[in-house]
C-alpha cells in the first residue's frame, strides 16, 4: 500500500533495514521503525494541534504498545497515552508510561478499575451504566471524583465488528441523568469511532455520520448544564485533518498511524508525515512456482499488495506482488507471485496494527544522519527482546 511512498519519502529506511538484516541483528518478520522520523512526525502533529487548540493523546497499539517510543513522544508534548484495551493499560503502566485515557474501545474490567482510578487516569470511557457505577464506587474509596466520557452512537452510524458498543443517542438524557446522580464520577467528555474516514474515490478524508452524532450529543449535554470539556474524535488524525476537527469543535484527538506516516492519504507520499516504518521478511522456499516468505506480520486490513525483493547477490530491488493470504489460516508464510532466490530480503510497507501480529519491532535511530543503529528490539506487545537470537 505504501511502497511508493516509502521509496519517495524514506529510502534510507529500506537500506538500514536490509543492513541490519544482513548483519543478523534482526530476523525476518520484523517491523523496522525509523525513530528519528517518528519523533519528527510527532513534532509536526503537536505543532498543528497547538495551532488549532487540540490536545493530543498518543496511541501505541499500531506500534506494538511500544513503551520506549511512547515515553519519548510524551516527552515531546503528547498528553500521555490512550490505551484502547486493559492489557495495553497494564503494559504501558508497568513500563512507566503515563496512561491518560483508558477504556476507549474496550472498557476496564471491574478488577482493574480501582487501579486506574487511584493513579489517577485523566479520563475513562464508559459505555454501560454498570461500569459507571463501578468507577464511581472505586473513586469514592480513593477519595476522588473520576472524570468519565461516554461513547455514544446512533442507528445510522458506522460500528466495526467487534467494536459494537456505546449508549444510543436516543437514551442520552436518561443516561446522563443517571451518571449525574453518581457521586464518584463527573461527566466531562464524549467520544465515538470512527469520526473521520478516507474516501478512496474522492481521495480525501471526510467526516462520518459518527462525528455528527458526537456533536449532537455534545450540544444536548451542554444545554442540560454539563461541562463537556472533552470532545474526542479519533481516527485518521493527521496534520491535514486537525484543522477539520477544529472546525467542528473537537478538543482531543489520538494519532496513531500518523506517527509512522501510514495514513491512507499518504499512499503516494504527499502528506507532511513521512513514512517511518516498513516490514522486513525473507524468502523461505518455493512451492508450485511461487515464493513463500516467513510470515507472522500479516494484518488483514492492511491492503498489502506489493513488495520489493532484494536477492542475496546484491542486485537491485525486484518488484513483486503479494498474493492473497487465506485469512482463515495462520500466516506462517506469505506468498509472492513468481520465484525469487531463497534467502532474499523482502520489504513491504502497509497499514498495520502490530499488537495483533507475532512480529518483532526494531527501533532504529540515526537513519536520518546516515548512521543507523539498532536502539532497541521489542516484541509485538511491548516486551523487550533480550538480545534476540542473532547469528
Secondary structure, DSSP 8 states (H G I E B T S, - for coil): --HHHHHHH-HHHHHHHHHHHHHTSS-SSEEEEEHHHHHHHHHHHHHHHHHTT-EE-EE-GGGTS-HHHHHHHHHHT---EEESSHHHHHHHHHTT--EEEE-SSS---HHHHHHHHHTT-SEEEE-SHHHHHHHHHHHHHTTS-EEEEEEEE-TTS---TT----EEGGGHHHHHHHHHT-TTEEEEEEEES-SEEEETTTTEEEE-HHHHHHHHHHHHHHHTT----EEEE-SS--HHHHHHHHHTT--EE--SHHHHT--GGGTTS-SSS---EEEEEEEEEEETTEEEEE-S---TTS---EEEEE-TT----EEEEB----TTS--SEEEEEB---TT-EEEE-----GGGS--EEEEEE-TTTT--EEEEEEETTS-B-SSTT--
